[in-house]
């Protein structure tokens, strides 16, 4: 399970840093063309708002930082806290988009739901306890 946690944390770090760096440091390009090869999922949902896009970038950078930290500490507790954060964010993000697909072509809607589902799944994986690890409290 420790390898699965490390893999989920690594994938979540890659995902978060990809989205976070792009959205925060190039908000107009992110708005116009995210996710890139699969179409444009953001611009069809309303007018450009630099503040909102940069906030999304900052959120993803924070999740990416937490993902990297969990890989450095490789602690059951770090993975669980990371899992809580990614699962809360992922479930709310997934739910919003699941009910707001009407403006997208079907192939983009499917791609978006798969991408958001993977993000949510990474959080859930990080919540799975490791066998044989005691449930002692920190401190």
Number of C-alpha atoms within 10 A of each C-alpha: 12 15 9 14 26 20 16 23 29 18 17 28 24 15 18 24 22 16 21 26 18 22 26 22 14 15 23 18 13 24 23 16 15 19 18 11 7 12 16 17 22 17 15 12 14 8 9 15 11 15 11 13 22 21 15 17 25 20 18 26 23 16 22 26 16 22 28 20 17 23 19 11 11 16 15 20 18 19 28 20 18 25 27 16 17 27 21 14 17 22 17 13 15 20 13 11 14 15 8 11 17 11 11 17 11 11 10 16 18 14 15 21 16 13 15 19 17 16 23 22 19 24 28 21 20 29 21 15 17 13 8 6 8 9 9 7 6 5 3
